[in-house]
């Protein structure tokens, strides 16, 4: 019995924040943003839209496309760094309530941009061990809620959105999640961090004044480690599965920065036409990035049943991961 990605779905809020809008907010320009990141626009949730609302919309699409009843979902894993509430309840529990699902395991994981790949690893284990039948995996972020719009180094990068997939059982190897690799290194935890609000720096007047409840990023250092790690990770997962870049139908990297994507793509010899790039129209949506990119490829007829996808990601923690996944949505 194999774990299989049975469906994909996504949702983006209707509000759009363009580079030209950001020019009016911070000292930046459309030309600078596009040159450094490749981003042109990003979607921003309404004030009354929470991460669980975005996740719910994406989940509905994934469940419908999987051709299962919502009651068939027996586990929900939600990856996010922008939950509805600090600590509890989990955003996954809130999504379960919105979907009308009761009495199933529902929990969040925090692995930043690597969250979806981490979740795939957990779902794969649940399915192949026989513990679960249909795991709803979601990556959802309202990053605008934790973005400092006076910090031009971060506010130009991040956007809001959600992607979801149903991971189910299959006896067909051609539908399998072939392999998942995931790892971390806390030595570099300071490179991508939201310092305020936790037990180390509890909410206070000082943390508010210092904007410590917003994301902080050491951009140059992160870039260097990201390109090295993403490249090495892909080389390793292909090696241990006896595959080459030409065996991959779609290379789907985390949509953090076009320069990172292009560097890794070229280094690994993936053709542009087989590389999925959505960063220009969504920005970096952290844990939602990869499922949103998969959905984009599917909806644009660039992903077919049986295609082998290579997912590759890197995020705060530091965390990273890659996965070889057959697209099994019929």
C-alpha positions in Angstrom: 0.0 0.0 0.0 1.3 3.4 -1.0 0.6 6.9 0.2 -0.6 8.9 -2.8 -1.3 12.6 -3.4 -4.9 12.3 -4.6 -5.8 16.0 -5.1 -4.6 19.5 -4.9 -6.4 22.8 -4.2 -5.5 26.4 -3.4 -7.0 29.8 -2.4 -5.7 33.3 -2.6 -7.3 36.4 -1.1 -8.8 38.9 -3.6 -6.8 41.9 -2.4 -3.6 42.6 -4.4 -0.6 44.5 -3.1 1.6 45.6 -6.1 5.2 46.8 -6.1 3.9 50.2 -7.0 1.7 50.2 -3.9 4.8 49.4 -1.8 6.7 52.3 -3.4 4.2 54.5 -1.5 4.8 52.7 1.8 8.6 52.2 2.0 11.8 53.3 0.3 11.8 50.8 -2.6 10.9 50.6 -6.3 9.2 48.2 -8.7 12.5 47.8 -10.5 14.4 47.0 -7.4 11.9 44.5 -6.1 11.7 42.6 -9.5 15.5 42.6 -9.9 16.1 41.3 -6.4 13.2 38.9 -5.9 11.2 38.5 -9.2 8.0 39.4 -7.3 5.5 41.7 -9.0 2.4 41.3 -6.8 1.3 39.5 -3.7 -2.2 38.8 -2.3 -3.3 40.1 1.0 -6.1 38.8 3.2 -8.9 41.1 4.5 -8.7 42.2 8.2 -11.5 39.8 9.1 -9.9 36.9 7.1 -7.8 34.6 9.3 -5.4 31.8 8.3 -8.1 29.2 9.0 -10.4 30.9 6.5 -7.8 30.7 3.8 -7.1 27.1 4.7 -10.8 26.2 4.7 -11.3 27.5 1.1 -8.3 25.5 -0.2 -9.3 22.4 1.7 -12.8 22.4 0.1 -11.3 22.4 -3.3 -8.9 19.6 -2.5 -11.6 17.4 -0.9 -13.9 17.9 -3.9 -11.2 17.1 -6.4 -10.3 13.9 -4.4 -13.8 12.7 -5.0 -14.3 11.8 -1.3 -16.8 12.9 1.3 -15.6 15.3 3.9 -16.5 12.7 6.5 -13.8 10.4 4.9 -11.0 12.7 6.1 -9.6 11.1 9.3 -6.7 13.5 9.9 -5.8 17.1 9.3 -2.2 18.4 9.4 -1.8 22.2 8.9 1.5 23.8 8.4 1.7 27.5 9.3 3.8 30.2 11.0 0.8 32.6 11.2 -1.9 30.6 13.1 -5.2 32.2 14.1 -4.2 32.1 17.8 -0.9 32.0 19.6 -0.4 28.6 21.1 -4.0 27.3 21.1 -6.3 26.2 19.7 -4.5 24.9 16.7 -5.6 26.3 13.3 -6.2 22.7 12.1 -8.9 22.3 14.8 -10.6 25.5 13.5 -10.5 24.2 9.9 -12.0 20.9 11.1 -14.8 22.8 12.7 -15.4 24.9 9.5 -15.5 21.7 7.4 -17.9 20.0 9.9 -15.3 17.3 10.7 -15.4 16.0 14.3 -13.6 13.4 16.3 -10.4 13.2 14.1 -6.8 14.1 14.8 -6.1 17.7 13.8 -2.9 19.5 14.6 -0.5 22.3 13.4 3.2 22.0 12.6 5.7 24.8 12.5 8.5 24.3 10.0 8.1 27.7 8.2 8.5 27.4 4.4 9.3 23.7 4.7 6.0 23.0 6.5 4.2 21.3 3.6 7.0 18.9 2.9 7.3 18.1 6.6 3.5 17.5 6.6 3.8 15.2 3.6 6.4 13.1 5.5 4.0 12.7 8.4 1.0 11.9 6.2 3.0 9.3 4.2 3.9 7.6 7.5 0.3 7.6 8.7 -1.1 6.1 5.4 1.6 3.5 4.9 1.4 2.3 8.5 -2.4 1.8 8.2 -3.2 4.4 10.9 -5.1 6.7 8.5 -7.0 6.5 5.3 -7.3 10.1 4.1 -5.1 12.8 5.5 -5.8 16.4 4.6 -2.5 18.3 4.4 -2.7 22.1 4.3 -0.1 24.9 4.1 -1.8 28.2 4.9 -0.4 31.6 5.8 -1.6 35.1 6.6 1.9 36.5 6.6 0.6 40.1 6.3 -0.4 39.7 10.0 3.3 39.3 11.0 5.0 41.5 8.4 6.5 44.8 9.3 5.5 47.2 6.5 8.2 49.7 7.6 10.9 47.1 6.9 11.6 47.1 3.2 13.8 44.0 3.5 10.8 41.8 4.3 7.6 43.6 3.4 8.3 43.3 -0.3 8.6 39.5 -0.1 5.7 38.0 1.7 2.0 37.4 0.7 -1.0 35.4 1.9 -2.6 32.2 0.6 -3.3 28.6 1.2 -2.8 25.2 -0.6 -4.2 21.8 0.4 -3.9 18.2 -0.7 -5.6 14.9 0.2 -3.1 12.1 0.8 -4.8 8.8 0.5 -4.1 5.1 -0.1 -3.2 3.5 -3.4 -2.0 0.0 -4.5 -0.5 1.5 -7.7 3.2 2.4 -7.4 2.7 4.8 -10.3 0.6 7.0 -7.9 3.0 6.9 -4.9 4.7 9.5 -2.9 8.1 8.0 -3.7 10.3 9.6 -1.0 10.5 12.5 1.4 13.6 13.9 3.0 13.4 16.6 5.7 16.0 18.0 8.1 16.9 21.0 10.3 19.7 23.0 11.8 19.0 25.3 14.8 22.4 26.8 14.6 21.1 29.3 12.1 17.8 30.0 13.9 18.5 33.7 14.1 18.5 34.2 10.3 14.7 33.8 10.0 12.9 34.6 13.2 9.9 36.2 14.8 11.4 37.0 18.2 8.5 38.5 20.2 5.5 36.8 21.8 7.0 33.5 22.9 8.4 32.4 26.3 11.8 34.0 25.6 10.4 37.4 24.9 6.8 37.5 26.1 4.5 40.3 24.8 5.3 43.6 26.5 5.4 47.3 25.8 9.1 46.9 24.8 8.5 44.0 22.4 5.8 46.1 20.7 8.0 49.2 20.4 10.8 47.1 18.9 8.5 45.4 16.4 9.6 42.1 17.7 6.3 40.4 16.8 7.1 40.7 13.1 9.3 38.5 10.9 13.0 39.3 10.8 15.3 38.0 8.1 19.0 38.3 7.4 18.6 38.3 3.6 22.1 37.8 2.3 23.1 35.1 4.7 19.9 33.2 4.1 20.3 33.4 0.4 23.8 31.8 0.5 22.7 29.0 2.7 19.5 28.4 0.8 21.0 27.9 -2.6 23.6 25.5 -1.2 21.2 23.5 0.8 18.4 23.3 -1.8 20.9 22.1 -4.4 22.5 19.5 -2.2 19.1 18.2 -1.0 17.9 17.6 -4.6 21.2 15.8 -5.5 20.8 13.5 -2.5 17.1 12.6 -3.1 17.7 11.8 -6.7 20.8 9.8 -5.9 19.2 7.6 -3.3 16.3 6.9 -5.6 18.4 6.1 -8.7 17.0 9.1 -10.7 18.4 11.9 -12.8 17.0 15.4 -13.5 15.6 14.2 -16.8 13.4 11.7 -15.0 11.5 14.5 -13.2 8.5 15.9 -15.0 8.0 19.0 -12.8 10.5 20.7 -10.6 8.5 22.6 -8.0 10.7 24.6 -5.6 9.7 26.8 -2.7 8.7 30.2 -4.2 10.9 32.4 -2.1 12.9 34.4 -4.6 13.3 34.1 -8.4 17.1 34.4 -8.1 17.3 31.4 -5.8 15.0 29.3 -8.0 16.9 30.2 -11.1 20.3 29.4 -9.5 19.2 26.0 -8.2 17.4 25.2 -11.5 20.4 25.9 -13.6 22.8 24.2 -11.2 20.7 21.0 -11.3 20.1 21.2 -15.0 16.3 21.4 -14.9 14.8 22.9 -18.1 12.8 26.1 -17.6 9.8 24.6 -19.2 9.7 21.8 -16.5 10.2 24.2 -13.6 7.1 25.7 -11.9 7.6 29.4 -11.0 4.8 31.4 -9.4 6.7 33.8 -7.2 5.9 36.8 -9.5 2.2 36.7 -8.8 2.1 35.4 -5.2 5.4 36.3 -3.5 6.6 34.1 -0.7 3.7 32.4 1.0 5.9 30.2 3.3 4.2 26.9 4.0 1.5 27.6 1.4 4.1 28.2 -1.4 4.6 24.6 -2.7 1.0 23.4 -2.7 -0.1 26.7 -4.3 2.6 26.2 -7.0 1.4 22.6 -7.6 -2.2 23.9 -7.9 -1.1 26.6 -10.3 0.6 24.0 -12.6 -2.5 21.8 -12.5 -4.9 24.6 -13.3 -2.7 25.8 -16.2 -2.6 22.3 -17.7 1.1 21.9 -16.9 0.6 18.9 -14.6 -0.9 15.6 -15.6 -1.8 12.3 -13.9 1.3 10.2 -13.2 3.8 13.1 -13.5 6.7 12.9 -11.2 7.1 16.1 -9.2 10.3 17.0 -7.3 9.5 19.4 -4.4 12.3 21.3 -2.9 12.1 23.8 0.1 14.0 25.7 2.7 12.8 27.9 5.6 13.2 29.3 9.1 14.5 27.0 11.8 16.5 26.4 9.7 14.5 23.7 8.0 14.7 22.1 4.6 13.2 19.2 2.7 12.6 17.6 -0.7 10.1 15.1 -2.0 9.5 12.9 -5.0 5.7 12.7 -5.5 3.6 11.3 -8.3 0.6 13.5 -9.2 -2.3 11.1 -8.7 -5.3 13.4 -9.2 -7.6 12.0 -11.9 
